[in-house]
Amino acid sequence: MGNRASVKRPHEGLEVWRDAMDPVEAAYRFSAGFPDSERFGLTGQLRRAAVSVPSSIAEGAARRSRADYVRFLAMARGSLSEVDTQMQIALRLGFATRAEALDALIDRVFARLTAQMKALANTSPPPVPPPDSPFPIPDSRAPHA
């Protein structure tokens, strides 16, 4: 994506990753009017959490195991919950008066992450080949020599 002319990375083909990029932009727009005194406080915290969502999805997609991928999807969902909490804090403190766009994107991405995690949990993992060993595997039904 972007200006890069290389081959697509694994995460770039994931709809959940593409969707997770939208709340990042919305979080930056939402926090643009926060007080300067919050530059290293709530503004930075909100933006880092938002950036963490697609970043975690990308990192998980690059891992070699389904379990790692699901773990990183769960981390992305946690970061998205941080964004939601920080948005609510900003509203309570009066740093912003509206958050409908960001709120809707959070709901959408949260639902997509949950669906992706459920889909991965409901599919059986690829079979693991038995190790090459001269020793019998306990509970093996193979006849002993």
Buried (B, 14 or more C-beta within 10 A) or exposed (E): EEEEEEEEBEBBEBEBBBBBBBBBEBBBEBBEEBEEEBEEEBBEBBBBBBBBBBBBBBBBBEBEEBEBBBBBBBBBBBBBBBBBEBBEEBBEEEBBEEBEBBBEBBEBBBEBBEEBBEEBEEEEEEEEEEEEEEEEEEEEEEEEE
